[in-house]
Amino acid sequence: AVKVLTTLRNHWKKTTFGVCLLSWGGNWLYGRHCDNLLRRDACQEAQAFGNQLIPSSMPLKKATVFLNPAACKGKARNLFEKNAAPILHLSGLDVTVVKTDYEGQAKKLLELMENTDLIIIAGGDGTVQEVLQELCPDAVFSKIPIGFIPLGKTCTLSHTLYPESTNQVQHITNATLAILKGETVPLDVLQIKGEKEQPVFAVTGLRWGSYRDAGVKVSKYWYLGPLKNKAAHFFSTFKEWPQKRQGALMYLGPTERPPEEPEGKPSRPPLYVRLYRRLRLYWSSPPKEIPQEVTPEDWEELKLSTIELSIATRNRQLDLTRTEDFMDICIEGDTVSKGQFISRGSQKMHDPHMCPEGSQCIQASRCILQLPEGTEGSFGIDNEEHEAMPVEVKLLPRKLRFFCDPRMREQMLRAAVQ
């Protein structure tokens, strides 16, 4: 024992390195063991769904999974196959996995898809946006419930749909099990249309300004570790200061929310009843008036001079009982010191659509953003980059239904009552 201690003391550098290596290896093995336990528990829960008896005349539910293998720096495929795929197959679903290997592939796949009962998006914000571009314009597909399995670098929707978790395996398995449990929440969608472009659909919102531009460059300073956020915003202040965005905004106020339609379809009346109703309507009803467009007096207009403008849905603070539909417009002041810009920029990396104190906050159902000719730069729409241009943003309330964790839905209802 004395010789061993003497040897360890004489070779203290090697001893220190060996202890660190063993500690790291033990911690890694323990983490792997905990992840396997989480997967096993999730599979056992999914097996309970698969063991349920269904009538022989009832077909299996069909699920179409849109998987982006490039998400999470190419790790998404492995994450899906290890953590989500076994749960889906054990649940008794008829699962079809399609890989969106290139941009625009989701459109072609949706055209070929028939009689699917639910759609599952496995990826990040980019994958969600690509699938939404094809789902939202189609009245049939927009009625199909959607599941989201967060596999990407940025997964904004997961904060609304699932409980927070620092363990990636637990986060993915919770999201997959939430799809099987069947609880859904309606999410608003923004339709963002330029002068010539096809509309872009977003479930989070649009950002235009200096904080967004600096946030895009954070990954360049990866070598600074926890200081990379502050570094990106610090170096951004070396440009022309203050960094103002000029423009004009026209908007309409909130709209009253209509009563929610029942999910079940009412039984269709007999043919003779439908004919009688049509004839009676034709002979007795007065001529229909042509609906008039919204008059210019209904619009509010203001000039913009801001360091950042954001237009966001209420999905991140979902209220299932509210009586009005609107989106949040935040116009931040243009008089921000460099110190405030750096500290606030770091906060916005965690909550991009936060509206700081002193900002002008507007609730609107529709708005038109006008930009001066020759305006350069980019919008961030659901964390995806798009060229800055004059746009009309229209709220599509409760457009899509997403599966969510039952605990999150209960939490939303409890918060609404309080």
C-alpha positions as CSV (number, residue, x, y, z in Angstrom):
1,A,0.0,0.0,0.0
2,V,2.9,2.3,0.8
3,K,4.5,1.6,-2.5
4,V,1.3,2.3,-4.4
5,L,0.8,5.6,-2.6
6,T,4.4,6.6,-3.2
7,T,4.1,5.7,-6.9
8,L,0.9,7.8,-7.2
9,R,2.5,10.7,-5.5
10,N,5.6,10.5,-7.7
11,H,3.4,10.5,-10.8
12,W,0.8,13.0,-9.7
13,K,0.2,14.3,-13.2
14,K,-0.7,10.9,-14.5
15,T,-2.7,10.1,-11.4
16,T,-4.7,13.3,-11.8
17,F,-5.4,12.6,-15.4
18,G,-6.4,9.0,-14.7
19,V,-8.8,10.1,-11.9
20,C,-10.4,12.7,-14.2
21,L,-10.8,10.1,-17.0
22,L,-12.3,7.5,-14.7
23,S,-14.7,10.1,-13.2
24,W,-15.8,11.2,-16.7
25,G,-16.2,7.6,-17.9
26,G,-18.2,6.6,-14.9
27,N,-20.5,9.7,-15.3
28,W,-21.0,8.9,-19.0
29,L,-21.9,5.3,-18.3
30,Y,-24.3,6.3,-15.6
31,G,-25.9,8.8,-18.0
32,R,-26.3,6.0,-20.6
33,H,-27.9,3.7,-18.0
34,C,-30.4,6.4,-17.0
35,D,-31.3,7.1,-20.6
36,N,-31.9,3.4,-21.2
37,L,-34.2,3.3,-18.2
38,L,-36.2,6.3,-19.6
39,R,-36.5,4.5,-23.0
40,R,-37.7,1.3,-21.3
41,D,-40.3,3.0,-19.2
42,A,-41.6,4.9,-22.3
43,C,-41.8,1.7,-24.3
44,Q,-43.8,0.0,-21.6
45,E,-46.2,2.9,-21.5
46,A,-46.5,2.7,-25.3
47,Q,-47.1,-1.1,-25.1
48,A,-50.2,-0.4,-23.0
49,F,-51.7,1.5,-26.0
50,G,-50.7,-1.2,-28.4
51,N,-52.4,-3.9,-26.3
52,Q,-55.8,-2.2,-26.4
53,L,-58.3,-4.3,-28.4
54,I,-60.0,-2.7,-31.5
55,P,-62.9,-4.1,-33.6
56,S,-61.8,-6.1,-36.6
57,S,-63.7,-3.7,-38.9
58,M,-61.8,-0.7,-37.7
59,P,-58.5,-0.1,-39.6
60,L,-55.3,0.8,-37.8
61,K,-54.6,4.5,-37.4
62,K,-52.1,5.8,-40.0
63,A,-49.4,8.2,-38.9
64,T,-47.1,9.9,-41.4
65,V,-43.8,11.1,-40.0
66,F,-41.8,13.9,-41.7
67,L,-38.3,13.4,-40.5
68,N,-35.5,15.8,-41.3
69,P,-32.2,13.8,-41.0
70,A,-30.1,17.0,-41.2
71,A,-31.6,18.5,-38.0
72,C,-29.4,18.7,-34.9
73,K,-26.2,18.7,-37.0
74,G,-27.1,15.4,-38.6
75,K,-28.0,13.6,-35.4
76,A,-31.8,13.7,-35.8
77,R,-32.1,10.4,-37.6
78,N,-30.3,8.5,-34.8
79,L,-32.2,10.4,-32.1
80,F,-35.5,9.5,-33.8
81,E,-34.7,5.8,-34.3
82,K,-33.4,5.3,-30.8
83,N,-36.0,7.3,-28.8
84,A,-39.2,7.9,-30.8
85,A,-39.6,5.1,-33.4
86,P,-39.9,2.2,-30.9
87,I,-42.6,4.0,-29.0
88,L,-44.7,4.7,-32.2
89,H,-44.4,1.1,-33.4
90,L,-45.3,-0.4,-30.0
91,S,-48.4,1.8,-29.8
92,G,-50.1,0.0,-32.7
93,L,-50.0,2.9,-35.2
94,D,-49.4,2.2,-38.8
95,V,-46.3,4.4,-39.2
96,T,-44.8,5.7,-42.4
97,V,-41.6,7.6,-42.1
98,V,-40.6,9.9,-44.9
99,K,-37.3,11.8,-44.9
100,T,-37.2,15.4,-46.1
101,D,-33.8,15.2,-47.6
102,Y,-34.1,18.5,-49.6
103,E,-36.1,21.7,-49.4
104,G,-39.6,21.4,-51.1
105,Q,-39.7,17.6,-50.7
106,A,-42.5,17.9,-48.1
107,K,-44.8,19.4,-50.8
108,K,-44.4,16.4,-53.1
109,L,-44.9,13.9,-50.3
110,L,-48.1,15.6,-49.1
111,E,-49.5,15.3,-52.6
112,L,-49.0,11.5,-52.5
113,M,-50.2,11.1,-48.9
114,E,-53.8,9.7,-48.6
115,N,-56.0,8.8,-45.6
116,T,-53.5,9.7,-42.9
117,D,-55.0,10.1,-39.5
118,L,-52.2,12.2,-38.0
119,I,-49.1,14.0,-39.1
120,I,-45.9,13.9,-37.1
121,I,-43.1,16.5,-37.6
122,A,-39.7,15.2,-36.4
123,G,-37.1,18.0,-36.5
124,G,-36.6,21.6,-35.6
125,D,-38.2,24.9,-36.4
126,G,-37.1,24.7,-40.1
127,T,-38.9,21.3,-40.6
128,V,-42.0,22.7,-38.9
129,Q,-42.1,25.7,-41.2
130,E,-41.5,23.6,-44.4
131,V,-44.4,21.3,-43.6
132,L,-46.7,24.2,-42.6
133,Q,-46.2,25.8,-46.0
134,E,-48.1,22.9,-47.5
135,L,-50.5,22.1,-44.7
136,C,-52.0,25.6,-44.1
137,P,-53.3,26.3,-47.6
138,D,-55.0,22.9,-47.8
139,A,-58.3,22.8,-46.0
140,V,-58.2,19.0,-45.7
141,F,-54.7,18.6,-44.3
142,S,-55.1,21.6,-41.9
143,K,-57.8,19.6,-40.0
144,I,-55.5,16.7,-39.3
145,P,-53.9,16.7,-35.8
146,I,-50.2,17.3,-35.8
147,G,-47.5,15.9,-33.5
148,F,-44.1,17.5,-33.0
149,I,-41.0,15.6,-31.9
150,P,-38.3,18.1,-31.1
151,L,-35.0,16.9,-32.7
152,G,-33.6,20.2,-34.0
153,K,-31.2,22.8,-32.7
154,T,-34.1,25.2,-32.1
155,C,-37.5,23.8,-31.2
156,T,-39.6,26.8,-30.2
157,L,-42.9,24.9,-30.1
158,S,-41.7,22.4,-27.5
159,H,-41.9,25.1,-24.8
160,T,-45.6,25.4,-25.4
161,L,-46.5,21.7,-25.9
162,Y,-44.3,19.9,-23.4
163,P,-42.8,20.3,-19.9
164,E,-39.2,21.6,-19.7
165,S,-36.6,19.0,-19.5
166,T,-32.8,19.2,-19.5
167,N,-32.5,15.5,-20.5
168,Q,-32.8,15.2,-24.3
169,V,-34.0,11.6,-24.2
170,Q,-36.7,12.4,-21.7
171,H,-37.8,15.4,-23.8
172,I,-38.2,13.3,-26.9
173,T,-39.9,10.4,-25.2
174,N,-42.4,12.7,-23.5
175,A,-43.2,14.4,-26.8
176,T,-43.8,11.0,-28.5
177,L,-46.0,9.7,-25.6
178,A,-48.0,12.9,-25.8
179,I,-49.0,12.1,-29.3
180,L,-50.4,8.7,-28.2
181,K,-52.4,10.3,-25.3
182,G,-54.3,12.3,-27.8
183,E,-54.7,15.6,-26.0
184,T,-54.6,18.5,-28.5
185,V,-54.5,22.3,-28.3
186,P,-55.4,24.8,-31.1
187,L,-52.5,27.0,-32.2
188,D,-52.7,30.3,-34.1
189,V,-50.8,30.7,-37.4
190,L,-49.5,33.9,-39.0
191,Q,-49.9,34.3,-42.8
192,I,-47.0,36.6,-44.0
193,K,-47.4,37.7,-47.6
194,G,-45.0,39.8,-49.6
195,E,-46.0,41.7,-52.8
196,K,-45.1,38.9,-55.2
197,E,-44.0,36.0,-53.1
198,Q,-46.1,33.0,-52.0
199,P,-47.3,33.5,-48.3
200,V,-45.1,32.1,-45.5
201,F,-46.8,30.6,-42.5
202,A,-45.5,30.9,-39.0
203,V,-46.5,29.5,-35.6
204,T,-44.2,31.7,-33.5
205,G,-43.7,35.0,-35.3
206,L,-41.6,37.5,-37.2
207,R,-38.6,39.5,-36.0
208,W,-36.9,42.4,-37.8
209,G,-34.0,44.3,-36.1
210,S,-30.6,44.4,-34.6
211,Y,-31.1,41.8,-31.9
212,R,-32.1,39.2,-34.4
213,D,-29.2,40.1,-36.7
214,A,-26.7,39.8,-33.8
215,G,-28.3,36.5,-32.6
216,V,-27.7,34.9,-36.0
217,K,-24.0,35.4,-35.6
218,V,-23.7,33.9,-32.1
219,S,-22.5,30.5,-33.5
220,K,-19.4,32.2,-35.0
221,Y,-18.1,32.8,-31.5
222,W,-18.5,29.2,-30.3
223,Y,-14.9,29.2,-29.0
224,L,-15.9,31.8,-26.3
225,G,-18.2,29.3,-24.6
226,P,-20.8,30.9,-22.3
227,L,-19.6,34.4,-23.4
228,K,-20.5,33.9,-27.0
229,N,-23.9,35.6,-26.7
230,K,-22.5,38.8,-25.2
231,A,-19.6,38.7,-27.7
232,A,-21.9,38.6,-30.7
233,H,-23.9,41.6,-29.4
234,F,-20.8,43.5,-28.3
235,F,-19.2,43.2,-31.8
236,S,-22.5,44.2,-33.3
237,T,-22.2,47.6,-31.6
238,F,-19.1,48.4,-33.7
239,K,-21.4,49.1,-36.6
240,E,-23.3,52.4,-37.2
241,W,-25.0,53.3,-33.9
242,P,-27.8,53.5,-33.1
243,Q,-29.0,50.8,-35.4
244,K,-32.5,52.0,-36.3
245,R,-35.1,50.4,-38.5
246,Q,-37.4,52.8,-40.3
247,G,-40.9,52.1,-41.8
248,A,-44.6,52.4,-41.3
249,L,-47.2,50.1,-39.8
250,M,-50.9,49.9,-40.4
251,Y,-53.0,47.6,-38.2
252,L,-56.5,46.4,-37.3
253,G,-57.5,45.7,-33.7
254,P,-58.4,42.3,-32.1
255,T,-61.4,40.3,-33.4
256,E,-64.0,38.6,-31.3
257,R,-63.5,34.9,-31.1
258,P,-66.4,32.8,-32.5
259,P,-67.6,29.8,-30.5
260,E,-65.6,26.7,-31.1
261,E,-67.1,24.3,-33.6
262,P,-67.9,20.8,-32.3
263,E,-65.4,18.2,-33.4
264,G,-68.0,15.6,-34.4
265,K,-69.7,16.1,-37.7
266,P,-73.5,16.5,-37.5
267,S,-75.5,13.9,-39.3
268,R,-76.5,14.9,-42.8
269,P,-80.3,15.4,-43.3
270,P,-82.2,13.3,-45.9
271,L,-82.2,14.4,-49.6
272,Y,-85.8,15.7,-49.6
273,V,-85.1,17.9,-46.5
274,R,-82.0,19.4,-48.2
275,L,-84.0,20.1,-51.4
276,Y,-86.9,21.8,-49.5
277,R,-84.4,24.0,-47.6
278,R,-82.7,25.1,-50.7
279,L,-85.9,25.9,-52.5
280,R,-87.3,27.8,-49.5
281,L,-84.0,29.8,-49.2
282,Y,-84.0,30.6,-52.9
283,W,-87.6,32.0,-53.0
284,S,-87.8,33.7,-49.6
285,S,-84.4,35.2,-48.9
286,P,-83.6,38.7,-50.1
287,P,-80.7,39.2,-52.5
288,K,-77.4,38.8,-50.9
289,E,-75.3,41.9,-50.3
290,I,-71.8,42.0,-51.6
291,P,-69.4,42.1,-48.7
292,Q,-67.5,45.3,-48.6
293,E,-63.8,45.6,-48.0
294,V,-62.5,47.1,-44.8
295,T,-62.6,50.8,-45.1
296,P,-59.3,52.8,-44.7
297,E,-60.8,54.5,-41.6
298,D,-60.7,51.1,-39.7
299,W,-56.9,51.0,-39.9
300,E,-54.5,52.6,-37.4
301,E,-51.3,53.9,-38.8
302,L,-48.0,54.9,-37.2
303,K,-44.4,55.6,-38.2
304,L,-41.7,53.3,-37.1
305,S,-38.2,54.1,-35.8
306,T,-37.2,51.1,-33.7
307,I,-34.2,48.9,-32.9
308,E,-36.4,45.8,-33.3
309,L,-39.9,45.0,-34.3
310,S,-41.5,41.7,-33.5
311,I,-44.9,40.3,-34.5
312,A,-45.8,37.2,-32.5
313,T,-48.6,34.8,-32.0
314,R,-50.0,34.1,-28.5
315,N,-48.9,30.4,-28.8
316,R,-46.1,30.8,-26.2
317,Q,-48.6,32.1,-23.6
318,L,-51.6,30.0,-24.7
319,D,-55.0,30.9,-23.2
320,L,-57.6,28.4,-24.1
321,T,-60.5,30.5,-22.7
322,R,-59.8,33.9,-24.2
323,T,-62.6,35.7,-26.0
324,E,-60.5,37.7,-28.5
325,D,-58.1,36.7,-31.2
326,F,-55.0,38.8,-31.8
327,M,-51.2,38.8,-32.3
328,D,-48.7,40.8,-30.3
329,I,-46.8,43.6,-32.0
330,C,-43.8,44.9,-30.0
331,I,-42.0,48.1,-31.2
332,E,-38.9,48.7,-29.1
333,G,-37.5,52.2,-28.6
334,D,-34.5,53.3,-30.7
335,T,-32.7,55.0,-27.9
336,V,-30.8,52.1,-26.3
337,S,-27.3,52.3,-24.9
338,K,-24.6,49.8,-26.0
339,G,-24.6,48.3,-22.5
340,Q,-28.4,47.8,-22.5
341,F,-28.1,46.3,-26.0
342,I,-25.6,43.7,-24.9
343,S,-27.4,42.7,-21.7
344,R,-30.9,42.7,-23.4
345,G,-29.6,40.8,-26.4
346,S,-28.5,37.9,-24.1
347,Q,-32.0,37.8,-22.6
348,K,-33.5,37.7,-26.1
349,M,-31.5,34.6,-27.0
350,H,-33.7,32.8,-24.4
351,D,-36.9,34.6,-25.1
352,P,-36.8,36.1,-28.6
353,H,-40.2,37.8,-28.5
354,M,-39.9,39.4,-25.1
355,C,-41.2,43.0,-25.0
356,P,-38.8,45.1,-22.8
357,E,-40.1,47.8,-20.6
358,G,-40.6,51.1,-22.5
359,S,-41.6,49.3,-25.7
360,Q,-44.9,50.1,-27.5
361,C,-47.1,47.0,-27.4
362,I,-50.1,46.6,-29.8
363,Q,-52.7,43.9,-30.1
364,A,-53.8,43.4,-33.7
365,S,-55.6,40.8,-35.9
366,R,-53.9,42.0,-39.1
367,C,-51.2,44.5,-40.1
368,I,-49.3,45.9,-43.0
369,L,-45.5,46.6,-42.7
370,Q,-44.3,49.2,-45.2
371,L,-40.5,49.6,-45.7
372,P,-38.6,52.4,-47.4
373,E,-37.4,51.6,-50.9
374,G,-33.9,50.0,-50.9
375,T,-34.3,48.6,-47.4
376,E,-31.8,45.8,-46.9
377,G,-31.5,43.0,-44.3
378,S,-33.6,40.0,-43.3
379,F,-36.6,39.0,-41.3
380,G,-36.5,36.1,-38.9
381,I,-39.7,34.0,-39.4
382,D,-39.8,31.1,-36.9
383,N,-36.0,31.3,-36.7
384,E,-35.7,31.0,-40.5
385,E,-34.2,33.8,-42.5
386,H,-36.2,35.6,-45.2
387,E,-35.5,38.7,-47.2
388,A,-36.9,41.9,-45.7
389,M,-39.7,43.4,-47.8
390,P,-43.1,45.1,-47.3
391,V,-45.5,42.4,-46.0
392,E,-49.0,41.9,-44.9
393,V,-49.4,39.8,-41.7
394,K,-52.8,38.2,-41.1
395,L,-53.7,36.1,-38.1
396,L,-55.3,32.7,-38.7
397,P,-56.8,31.9,-35.3
398,R,-56.8,28.3,-34.1
399,K,-55.7,27.2,-37.6
400,L,-54.0,24.0,-36.6
401,R,-54.3,21.4,-33.7
402,F,-51.1,20.1,-32.1
403,F,-50.8,17.2,-29.7
404,C,-49.6,18.4,-26.3
405,D,-48.7,16.8,-22.9
406,P,-51.9,16.5,-20.8
407,R,-50.0,18.2,-17.9
408,M,-49.4,21.3,-20.1
409,R,-53.1,21.5,-21.1
410,E,-54.2,21.2,-17.5
411,Q,-51.7,23.9,-16.5
412,M,-53.1,26.2,-19.3
413,L,-56.7,25.8,-18.1
414,R,-55.7,26.3,-14.4
415,A,-53.9,29.5,-15.3
416,A,-56.9,30.8,-17.2
417,V,-59.2,30.2,-14.2
418,Q,-56.9,32.1,-11.9
